[in-house]
């Protein structure tokens, strides 16, 4: 009996494995580690709107940061300079020997209030000079509060001289207060037996004007202008925007 050939009837197991079933595993790719500078660039790029996350935008951002490093305006250095500048209003500039714009303006507000109290007691609450001084002091205090709180708590839009800058509004309000207190004090002198000897109100008026003299001699504005010039050009100006650095305003 001939041997039967069953080779054509063999049915390979479809669930089995043969040599062709194996595939070589793809080689593992090692994740590249970013340098600190690259990490910062990645963070800045992530913060950009989706429309700007392009190769061109990333390249432009890289150029800005490299130029900033070349000119010595790294983000950390820029923030440090901005933090120092932000203190000039309250702490004062080192060249001013301990005097600060904030302290002298507060002195103006306090002495003006004392002079106004004397005016109300002497001339009456409905006196024209008293009313004018009250309005000027109210506006001045509103501007002073706005500057001290970063413009967050007090709206100045009702003031005729407000142009969007709280520091500029404070400067204008200070000038208006000075004129109103001068007129009120002159009116008080008319009522005094001796205009040169008016007691406590004379001392308050002297302090009020002394604070104005000190403010006029401060180097605050010159220091702010120098800072703005130092950080206002390219690429520092771009970095100020990227890092959210707030501008320091002059008292002018």
C-alpha positions in Angstrom: 0.0 0.0 0.0 1.4 3.3 -1.1 2.1 5.9 1.5 -0.6 8.6 1.5 0.5 12.2 1.0 -1.4 14.3 3.4 0.7 17.5 2.8 -2.0 19.3 0.9 -4.6 18.6 3.6 -2.5 20.0 6.4 -4.3 22.9 8.0 -1.9 25.3 9.8 -3.1 26.4 13.2 -4.2 30.1 12.7 -3.6 30.8 16.3 -0.1 29.6 16.4 3.2 31.4 16.0 5.9 30.9 13.4 9.1 32.7 12.6 7.2 35.3 10.6 5.1 36.3 13.5 7.9 38.0 15.3 8.9 41.6 14.6 11.9 43.3 15.9 11.0 45.8 18.6 11.5 49.5 17.7 14.6 50.9 19.4 13.8 53.1 22.4 14.5 56.8 21.8 16.1 58.6 24.7 14.4 61.9 25.6 16.7 64.8 25.2 17.3 66.8 28.4 16.7 70.5 28.0 19.1 73.0 29.3 17.8 75.7 31.7 17.7 78.2 28.9 15.8 75.8 26.7 13.4 75.1 29.5 12.7 78.8 29.9 12.2 79.2 26.1 9.8 76.2 26.2 7.8 77.9 29.0 7.7 81.2 27.1 6.5 79.4 24.0 3.8 77.5 25.9 2.5 80.8 27.2 2.1 82.2 23.7 -1.2 82.0 21.9 -1.6 79.0 19.7 -1.4 81.1 16.5 2.1 82.2 17.5 3.4 78.8 18.4 5.2 78.4 15.0 8.7 77.7 14.1 9.2 81.3 13.1 7.8 82.6 16.4 10.0 80.2 18.4 13.0 81.4 16.4 12.2 85.0 17.0 11.8 84.3 20.7 15.1 82.6 20.8 16.8 85.5 19.1 15.2 87.9 21.6 16.4 85.9 24.6 19.9 85.5 23.1 20.2 89.2 22.4 19.0 89.9 25.9 21.7 87.7 27.3 24.3 89.4 25.0 23.3 92.8 26.3 23.1 91.6 29.9 19.3 91.8 30.2 18.4 88.3 31.4 14.9 87.8 32.8 16.1 87.4 36.4 18.3 90.6 36.1 15.4 92.6 34.6 13.1 91.5 37.4 15.6 92.4 40.0 16.0 95.9 38.6 12.2 96.2 38.4 11.7 95.1 42.0 14.3 97.7 43.1 12.7 100.4 41.1 9.2 99.6 42.5 10.5 100.5 46.0 11.7 104.0 45.1 8.3 105.5 45.7 7.9 104.1 49.3 11.5 103.6 50.4 13.1 106.4 48.5 16.2 106.6 46.2 19.5 106.1 48.0 20.7 109.5 46.8 17.8 111.2 48.7 19.2 110.5 52.1 16.2 108.7 53.6 13.5 111.0 52.1 10.8 109.3 50.1 8.0 110.6 47.8 5.4 108.5 49.6 6.3 109.9 53.0 6.3 113.5 51.9 3.0 113.2 50.0 1.5 111.7 53.2 2.7 114.7 55.2 1.1 117.0 52.6 -2.2 115.1 53.1 -2.1 115.1 56.9 -1.1 118.8 57.3 -3.7 119.8 54.7 -6.4 118.1 56.7 -5.3 119.9 59.9 -5.3 123.3 58.1 -8.8 122.4 56.7 -10.1 121.7 60.2 -8.9 125.1 61.4 -10.6 126.6 58.3 -13.9 125.0 59.1 -13.8 126.1 62.8 -12.7 129.7 61.8 -14.5 130.4 58.6 -17.4 127.9 58.6 -18.1 124.8 56.7 -19.8 126.6 53.8 -16.9 129.0 53.2 -15.8 129.0 49.5 -12.1 128.5 50.3 -13.0 125.7 52.8 -15.1 123.9 50.2 -12.5 124.2 47.5 -9.8 122.8 49.9 -12.1 119.9 50.9 -12.6 119.0 47.2 -8.9 119.2 46.5 -8.0 117.1 49.5 -10.6 114.5 48.6 -9.1 114.2 45.1 -5.6 114.1 46.4 -6.4 111.3 48.8 -8.1 109.3 46.1 -5.0 109.6 43.9 -2.7 108.8 46.8 -4.7 105.7 47.6 -4.7 104.6 44.0 -0.9 104.8 43.8 -0.4 103.0 47.1 -2.7 100.2 46.0 -1.5 99.9 42.5 -4.6 101.6 41.1 -6.8 98.6 42.1 -9.1 100.1 44.7 -9.8 103.7 43.7 -11.2 104.8 40.3 -9.9 108.1 39.1 -11.9 108.4 35.9 -14.0 111.2 37.4 -11.0 113.5 37.7 -10.6 116.0 34.9 -6.9 115.5 34.7 -6.8 111.7 34.8 -5.3 110.4 31.6 -4.7 106.8 32.5 -1.7 107.2 34.7 -2.3 107.2 38.5 1.1 108.8 39.2 0.5 111.6 36.8 -3.0 112.1 38.3 -1.3 112.3 41.8 1.1 114.9 40.5 -1.8 117.0 39.2 -3.8 116.5 42.4 -0.8 117.6 44.5 -0.5 120.8 42.5 -4.3 121.5 42.9 -4.1 120.8 46.6 -1.2 123.2 47.0 -3.2 126.0 45.3 -6.3 125.4 47.4 -4.5 125.3 50.7 -2.6 128.5 49.8 -5.9 130.2 49.2 -7.5 128.9 52.4 -4.5 129.9 54.5 -4.5 133.4 53.0 -8.2 133.6 54.0 -7.3 132.6 57.5 -4.7 135.3 57.6 -7.3 137.9 56.8 -9.3 136.8 59.9 -6.2 136.7 62.2 -5.2 139.5 64.5 -1.6 139.0 63.5 -1.1 137.2 60.2 2.4 136.4 61.2 1.4 134.8 64.4 -1.3 132.2 63.8 -0.3 129.5 66.2 -0.7 125.8 65.4 -2.1 126.3 61.9 1.0 128.3 61.0 3.2 125.4 61.9 1.0 123.0 59.9 1.2 125.3 56.9 5.0 125.4 57.2 5.2 121.6 57.2 2.8 121.4 54.3 5.1 123.7 52.2 8.3 122.1 53.6 7.1 118.7 52.2 6.6 120.3 48.8 10.1 121.7 48.9 11.6 118.3 49.7 9.5 116.7 46.9 10.9 119.2 44.5 14.5 118.3 45.4 14.1 114.5 45.3 16.0 112.6 42.6 13.1 110.2 42.2 12.2 111.4 38.7 15.8 111.4 37.4 16.3 107.9 38.7 13.1 106.7 37.1 13.9 108.3 33.8 17.4 106.6 33.9 15.7 103.3 34.6 13.3 103.7 31.8 16.1 104.5 29.4 18.1 101.5 30.6 15.2 99.1 30.2 13.2 100.7 27.4 15.3 99.7 24.4 15.5 96.4 22.5 15.6 93.6 23.7 14.9 94.7 27.3 11.5 96.2 26.3 10.4 92.9 24.8 11.5 90.9 27.9 9.6 93.3 30.1 6.4 92.4 28.2 7.2 88.7 28.2 8.0 88.6 32.0 5.1 90.9 33.0 7.4 93.6 34.4 5.3 96.6 35.3 6.5 100.0 34.3 7.7 102.5 36.9 6.2 106.0 36.4 7.7 109.4 37.2 6.0 111.9 39.5 5.3 114.4 36.7 
